[in-house]
Amino acid sequence: MSVYNDSTVFEFILLGFPDLHNFWLLVFLALLIVYVVTLLGNVLIIGLVSSTSQLQSPMYIFLTHLSLCDILISTNIGPNTLKVIVWGKCYISLLSCEIQLYFFGSSALIECSLLMVMSYDRYLAICDPLHYSAIMNQARPHGLAMICWVIGFLLAMIIEILISQLDFCGPNTIDHFFCDLAPILQLSCSDTTIVEVQVSVSVMSVIFTQLLFVVATYICIFMAILRISSTLGRQKVFSTCSSHLIVVSTYYGTLITLYVAPSRRYSLNMTKTFSLLNTVVTPLCNPIIYTLRNREIRIAISKNIFQKKLLRVQRQPGAQ
């Protein structure tokens, strides 16, 4: 039976960060800057890869999908977080809350899947370079990326259907800055045991399988790097996967700390801080890590800036 027929609660109140007091404006400006830079950085990567022929390799195709995923999670969480900070609290309908939870869950699953596929790409490039071009042909990267999106949206939809069966009879206050799974389950007046078990089994099994795959591929990569005789050769090969390794460590680190480690170890404010890192700061780190550490992207940015300056000079009166 649908939640909208049985429920007496149709609206939740997000409390956000009630302890900010006089610092709310500073926090608002900081998060606004982070949100804008996140969007600009990820759009920059998408634009560079789409317009630069040298960046049409599988690794950069996966990177554009990772940037799209970061834009999705930032746009889903960021604006509402800014609203909560300005107003001190925010009213959100049950439907909007479920939609936000759906896109948050799907973007997290998509990002984990993309990171796994990117580790597979690095494994092939380093451990099996002779067959890399044949396996990662022109169509394969796009197909793998689409599978990641399908897995994320379908698995999140299963979770959403389970949650839609719950009743909410009150209270309707969520001491968080967005509709996360745990606080929503705590507000339900239905028995959530079955839902919690099903969500844990389905989501954690997928995420842990992907994490184990990533760990296994990097063990093989490190073993292959250690077999290289020259120090310069080892450094050159490692540089091709170092950015991805940093992103994997950052994302899975915050994810495991937040959702796998026992929640009783952390205060509510600490949980909100980890959530803020996972949903707002991490999407900012990805474009920064890839632009600062990736030589080809830095070259593409320099070429685009030079071409724009050249066009501007040519358009000036008197230019030859």
SEVODREN-350063 format. One record per residue (C-alpha): residue number from 0; residue in one letter; x, y, z. Coordinates in steps of 0.2 Angstrom, whole numbers, plus 5000, padded with zeros to 4 digits. Example, Ala and Ser with C-alpha at 12.3 -4.5 7.8 and 13.67 -1.06 7.14 Angstrom:
BEGIN
SITE/0/a/5062/4978/5039;
SITE/1/s/5068/4995/5036;
This chain:
BEGIN
SITE/0/m/5000/5000/5000;
SITE/1/s/5007/5017/4996;
SITE/2/v/5014/5028/5009;
SITE/3/y/5003/5043/5003;
SITE/4/n/4987/5034/5007;
SITE/5/d/4992/5028/5025;
SITE/6/s/5004/5042/5031;
SITE/7/t/4998/5056/5042;
SITE/8/v/5015/5065/5039;
SITE/9/f/5017/5073/5022;
SITE/10/e/5031/5086/5026;
SITE/11/f/5048/5085/5036;
SITE/12/i/5058/5099/5044;
SITE/13/l/5076/5099/5041;
SITE/14/l/5086/5107/5055;
SITE/15/g/5102/5108/5046;
SITE/16/f/5115/5116/5058;
SITE/17/p/5106/5124/5073;
SITE/18/d/5123/5127/5082;
SITE/19/l/5130/5139/5069;
SITE/20/h/5123/5155/5077;
SITE/21/n/5133/5170/5071;
SITE/22/f/5144/5160/5060;
SITE/23/w/5130/5155/5048;
SITE/24/l/5135/5168/5035;
SITE/25/l/5153/5163/5034;
SITE/26/v/5147/5144/5032;
SITE/27/f/5135/5149/5019;
SITE/28/l/5148/5159/5009;
SITE/29/a/5160/5145/5010;
SITE/30/l/5148/5131/5005;
SITE/31/l/5142/5143/4991;
SITE/32/i/5159/5145/4984;
SITE/33/v/5162/5126/4985;
SITE/34/y/5146/5123/4976;
SITE/35/v/5150/5135/4962;
SITE/36/v/5168/5129/4960;
SITE/37/t/5162/5111/4960;
SITE/38/l/5150/5114/4946;
SITE/39/l/5163/5125/4936;
SITE/40/g/5177/5112/4938;
SITE/41/n/5166/5097/4933;
SITE/42/v/5159/5107/4918;
SITE/43/l/5177/5112/4913;
SITE/44/i/5182/5093/4913;
SITE/45/i/5167/5088/4903;
SITE/46/g/5170/5102/4890;
SITE/47/l/5189/5099/4889;
SITE/48/v/5186/5080/4886;
SITE/49/s/5172/5083/4873;
SITE/50/s/5182/5096/4863;
SITE/51/t/5199/5089/4864;
SITE/52/s/5204/5075/4852;
SITE/53/q/5219/5070/4863;
SITE/54/l/5207/5067/4878;
SITE/55/q/5196/5054/4869;
SITE/56/s/5204/5039/4878;
SITE/57/p/5194/5028/4889;
SITE/58/m/5201/5035/4905;
SITE/59/y/5194/5053/4901;
SITE/60/i/5178/5046/4895;
SITE/61/f/5175/5038/4912;
SITE/62/l/5181/5054/4920;
SITE/63/t/5167/5064/4911;
SITE/64/h/5154/5052/4918;
SITE/65/l/5162/5054/4935;
SITE/66/s/5160/5073/4933;
SITE/67/l/5142/5071/4928;
SITE/68/c/5139/5061/4943;
SITE/69/d/5148/5074/4954;
SITE/70/i/5136/5087/4947;
SITE/71/l/5121/5076/4950;
SITE/72/i/5125/5074/4969;
SITE/73/s/5131/5092/4971;
SITE/74/t/5115/5099/4963;
SITE/75/n/5104/5087/4973;
SITE/76/i/5111/5091/4990;
SITE/77/g/5120/5109/4988;
SITE/78/p/5106/5121/4985;
SITE/79/n/5095/5113/4999;
SITE/80/t/5109/5114/5011;
SITE/81/l/5112/5133/5007;
SITE/82/k/5093/5135/5010;
SITE/83/v/5094/5126/5027;
SITE/84/i/5108/5137/5032;
SITE/85/v/5100/5154/5028;
SITE/86/w/5083/5149/5035;
SITE/87/g/5089/5140/5050;
SITE/88/k/5078/5126/5045;
SITE/89/c/5069/5120/5029;
SITE/90/y/5052/5112/5026;
SITE/91/i/5052/5098/5013;
SITE/92/s/5038/5087/5007;
SITE/93/l/5038/5069/5009;
SITE/94/l/5039/5067/4990;
SITE/95/s/5053/5079/4988;
SITE/96/c/5062/5070/5002;
SITE/97/e/5061/5053/4994;
SITE/98/i/5066/5061/4977;
SITE/99/q/5082/5068/4986;
SITE/100/l/5086/5052/4994;
SITE/101/y/5084/5042/4978;
SITE/102/f/5096/5053/4968;
SITE/103/f/5108/5054/4983;
SITE/104/g/5108/5034/4983;
SITE/105/s/5109/5032/4964;
SITE/106/s/5123/5045/4963;
SITE/107/a/5133/5036/4976;
SITE/108/l/5131/5019/4968;
SITE/109/i/5135/5026/4951;
SITE/110/e/5151/5034/4958;
SITE/111/c/5156/5018/4966;
SITE/112/s/5153/5009/4949;
SITE/113/l/5163/5021/4939;
SITE/114/l/5178/5021/4951;
SITE/115/m/5178/5002/4949;
SITE/116/v/5177/5003/4930;
SITE/117/m/5191/5016/4930;
SITE/118/s/5202/5004/4941;
SITE/119/y/5199/4990/4928;
SITE/120/d/5204/5002/4914;
SITE/121/r/5220/5006/4924;
SITE/122/y/5223/4988/4927;
SITE/123/l/5222/4984/4908;
SITE/124/a/5233/4998/4903;
SITE/125/i/5247/4993/4915;
SITE/126/c/5246/4975/4917;
SITE/127/d/5239/4969/4900;
SITE/128/p/5245/4983/4888;
SITE/129/l/5246/4972/4873;
SITE/130/h/5227/4968/4874;
SITE/131/y/5221/4985/4880;
SITE/132/s/5216/4993/4863;
SITE/133/a/5207/4977/4858;
SITE/134/i/5197/4976/4875;
SITE/135/m/5195/4995/4877;
SITE/136/n/5189/4998/4859;
SITE/137/q/5179/5014/4854;
SITE/138/a/5162/5008/4860;
SITE/139/r/5167/4998/4876;
SITE/140/p/5170/5013/4888;
SITE/141/h/5153/5021/4883;
SITE/142/g/5145/5004/4886;
SITE/143/l/5153/5001/4903;
SITE/144/a/5149/5019/4909;
SITE/145/m/5130/5017/4904;
SITE/146/i/5130/5000/4914;
SITE/147/c/5136/5010/4929;
SITE/148/w/5122/5023/4927;
SITE/149/v/5109/5009/4925;
SITE/150/i/5115/4999/4940;
SITE/151/g/5114/5015/4951;
SITE/152/f/5097/5020/4946;
SITE/153/l/5089/5003/4946;
SITE/154/l/5096/4998/4963;
SITE/155/a/5091/5015/4971;
SITE/156/m/5074/5013/4964;
SITE/157/i/5072/4996/4973;
SITE/158/i/5077/5005/4989;
SITE/159/e/5065/5019/4985;
SITE/160/i/5051/5006/4983;
SITE/161/l/5055/4998/5000;
SITE/162/i/5054/5015/5008;
SITE/163/s/5038/5020/5000;
SITE/164/q/5030/5006/5009;
SITE/165/l/5033/5014/5026;
SITE/166/d/5021/5024/5036;
SITE/167/f/5026/5041/5044;
SITE/168/c/5015/5046/5059;
SITE/169/g/5026/5059/5067;
SITE/170/p/5037/5067/5073;
SITE/171/n/5043/5075/5057;
SITE/172/t/5059/5083/5062;
SITE/173/i/5075/5077/5054;
SITE/174/d/5091/5084/5062;
SITE/175/h/5101/5084/5046;
SITE/176/f/5104/5095/5031;
SITE/177/f/5097/5083/5019;
SITE/178/c/5086/5067/5018;
SITE/179/d/5098/5053/5022;
SITE/180/l/5092/5035/5024;
SITE/181/a/5095/5033/5043;
SITE/182/p/5085/5048/5049;
SITE/183/i/5071/5044/5038;
SITE/184/l/5070/5026/5044;
SITE/185/q/5070/5033/5062;
SITE/186/l/5055/5043/5059;
SITE/187/s/5044/5029/5052;
SITE/188/c/5031/5022/5063;
SITE/189/s/5032/5005/5053;
SITE/190/d/5043/4991/5057;
SITE/191/t/5059/4995/5047;
SITE/192/t/5069/4979/5051;
SITE/193/i/5065/4971/5034;
SITE/194/v/5069/4987/5025;
SITE/195/e/5085/4989/5034;
SITE/196/v/5091/4971/5031;
SITE/197/q/5086/4972/5012;
SITE/198/v/5095/4989/5010;
SITE/199/s/5110/4983/5019;
SITE/200/v/5112/4967/5009;
SITE/201/s/5108/4974/4992;
SITE/202/v/5118/4990/4994;
SITE/203/m/5133/4984/5005;
SITE/204/s/5135/4968/4994;
SITE/205/v/5137/4979/4979;
SITE/206/i/5148/4992/4986;
SITE/207/f/5159/4980/4995;
SITE/208/t/5161/4969/4979;
SITE/209/q/5166/4984/4970;
SITE/210/l/5178/4990/4983;
SITE/211/l/5186/4972/4984;
SITE/212/f/5188/4973/4965;
SITE/213/v/5196/4990/4966;
SITE/214/v/5208/4983/4979;
SITE/215/a/5212/4968/4969;
SITE/216/t/5216/4978/4953;
SITE/217/y/5228/4989/4963;
SITE/218/i/5237/4975/4971;
SITE/219/c/5240/4968/4953;
SITE/220/i/5245/4986/4947;
SITE/221/f/5257/4988/4962;
SITE/222/m/5265/4971/4958;
SITE/223/a/5267/4976/4940;
SITE/224/i/5275/4993/4944;
SITE/225/l/5287/4984/4956;
SITE/226/r/5293/4973/4942;
SITE/227/i/5299/4988/4932;
SITE/228/s/5318/4989/4934;
SITE/229/s/5320/5008/4932;
SITE/230/t/5314/5021/4946;
SITE/231/l/5309/5033/4932;
SITE/232/g/5299/5020/4924;
SITE/233/r/5290/5015/4940;
SITE/234/q/5286/5034/4943;
SITE/235/k/5280/5036/4926;
SITE/236/v/5268/5021/4926;
SITE/237/f/5262/5025/4944;
SITE/238/s/5258/5043/4939;
SITE/239/t/5245/5037/4926;
SITE/240/c/5234/5029/4941;
SITE/241/s/5239/5040/4956;
SITE/242/s/5225/5053/4953;
SITE/243/h/5212/5039/4952;
SITE/244/l/5219/5031/4968;
SITE/245/i/5218/5047/4977;
SITE/246/v/5200/5049/4972;
SITE/247/v/5196/5031/4977;
SITE/248/s/5204/5033/4994;
SITE/249/t/5195/5050/4997;
SITE/250/y/5178/5044/4992;
SITE/251/y/5178/5026/4999;
SITE/252/g/5186/5033/5015;
SITE/253/t/5172/5045/5019;
SITE/254/l/5159/5033/5013;
SITE/255/i/5165/5019/5025;
SITE/256/t/5168/5031/5039;
SITE/257/l/5150/5037/5037;
SITE/258/y/5140/5022/5033;
SITE/259/v/5150/5006/5038;
SITE/260/a/5158/5011/5054;
SITE/261/p/5147/5010/5070;
SITE/262/s/5137/5027/5071;
SITE/263/r/5137/5027/5090;
SITE/264/r/5155/5031/5089;
SITE/265/y/5151/5048/5082;
SITE/266/s/5141/5063/5088;
SITE/267/l/5127/5070/5078;
SITE/268/n/5138/5085/5073;
SITE/269/m/5152/5073/5068;
SITE/270/t/5140/5063/5057;
SITE/271/k/5134/5079/5049;
SITE/272/t/5152/5084/5046;
SITE/273/f/5156/5067/5037;
SITE/274/s/5140/5069/5027;
SITE/275/l/5146/5086/5022;
SITE/276/l/5163/5080/5016;
SITE/277/n/5155/5066/5006;
SITE/278/t/5141/5076/4998;
SITE/279/v/5149/5093/4996;
SITE/280/v/5168/5093/4997;
SITE/281/t/5172/5076/4988;
SITE/282/p/5164/5082/4972;
SITE/283/l/5175/5097/4973;
SITE/284/c/5191/5086/4976;
SITE/285/n/5188/5076/4960;
SITE/286/p/5191/5090/4947;
SITE/287/i/5205/5098/4957;
SITE/288/i/5214/5081/4959;
SITE/289/y/5213/5077/4940;
SITE/290/t/5217/5095/4934;
SITE/291/l/5232/5098/4946;
SITE/292/r/5240/5080/4944;
SITE/293/n/5235/5076/4926;
SITE/294/r/5248/5083/4913;
SITE/295/e/5237/5081/4898;
SITE/296/i/5222/5090/4906;
SITE/297/r/5234/5104/4911;
SITE/298/i/5240/5105/4893;
SITE/299/a/5222/5105/4886;
SITE/300/i/5218/5120/4897;
SITE/301/s/5233/5129/4892;
SITE/302/k/5229/5127/4874;
SITE/303/n/5211/5132/4876;
SITE/304/i/5217/5148/4885;
SITE/305/f/5230/5152/4872;
SITE/306/q/5218/5149/4857;
SITE/307/k/5205/5161/4866;
SITE/308/k/5218/5174/4868;
SITE/309/l/5224/5172/4850;
SITE/310/l/5206/5174/4843;
SITE/311/r/5204/5189/4854;
SITE/312/v/5219/5197/4847;
SITE/313/q/5214/5193/4829;
SITE/314/r/5197/5201/4832;
SITE/315/q/5205/5218/4838;
SITE/316/p/5205/5232/4825;
SITE/317/g/5221/5233/4815;
SITE/318/a/5226/5215/4818;
SITE/319/q/5234/5206/4804;
